[in-house]
């Protein structure tokens, strides 16, 4: 049961990080649009510590793995 709770906490943390990063990105784009409308479409945003890449693939236990597909002969 503790493993499920830990996985649930990790998924919730990832959701919160993604939500915070997306909110800041939208705010950044709005400010850029007000300041410099011509270049706003080419603006880049650095997520900094609000990246969720490090949390990807943490739950690779047996319940999350896909079953291998059987080879079927082509007709």
C-alpha positions in Angstrom: 0.0 0.0 0.0 2.9 2.4 0.7 4.2 2.0 -2.8 0.8 3.1 -4.2 0.8 6.1 -2.0 4.4 7.0 -3.0 3.5 6.7 -6.7 0.4 8.8 -6.2 2.5 11.6 -4.5 5.0 11.5 -7.4 2.2 11.9 -10.0 0.6 14.7 -8.0 4.0 16.5 -7.7 4.5 16.2 -11.5 1.0 17.6 -12.1 1.7 20.6 -9.8 5.1 21.3 -11.5 3.6 21.1 -15.0 0.7 23.4 -14.0 3.0 26.0 -12.4 5.4 25.9 -15.4 2.5 26.3 -17.8 1.0 29.2 -15.8 4.3 31.1 -15.8 4.8 30.4 -19.5 1.4 31.9 -20.3 2.1 34.9 -18.1 5.5 35.4 -19.9 3.9 35.2 -23.3 1.2 37.7 -22.3 3.9 40.2 -21.1 5.9 39.7 -24.3 2.8 40.3 -26.4 2.2 43.6 -24.6 5.8 44.8 -24.8 6.7 43.6 -28.3 3.8 42.3 -30.3 5.9 41.7 -33.5 8.4 39.4 -31.8 6.1 37.7 -29.3 5.5 34.7 -31.5 9.2 34.0 -31.5 9.7 34.4 -27.8 11.3 31.5 -25.9 10.5 30.7 -22.3 12.9 28.9 -19.9 11.0 26.7 -17.5 14.0 26.6 -15.1 13.3 24.4 -12.1 9.7 23.9 -13.2 10.6 21.1 -15.5 9.0 17.7 -15.1 11.5 15.8 -17.2 13.2 14.4 -14.2 10.0 12.8 -13.1 9.4 11.0 -16.4 9.6 7.2 -16.2 9.8 6.8 -12.5 6.9 4.4 -12.3 8.2 1.6 -14.5 7.0 -1.3 -12.4 5.1 -4.3 -13.8 1.7 -2.6 -13.6 2.8 0.1 -16.1 4.6 -2.1 -18.7 2.9 -2.9 -22.0 2.6 -6.6 -22.9 4.7 -7.7 -25.8 2.7 -8.1 -29.0 2.6 -11.5 -30.7 3.9 -11.8 -34.2 1.2 -12.5 -36.7 1.9 -13.7 -40.2 1.2 -11.3 -43.0 -1.4 -12.4 -45.5 
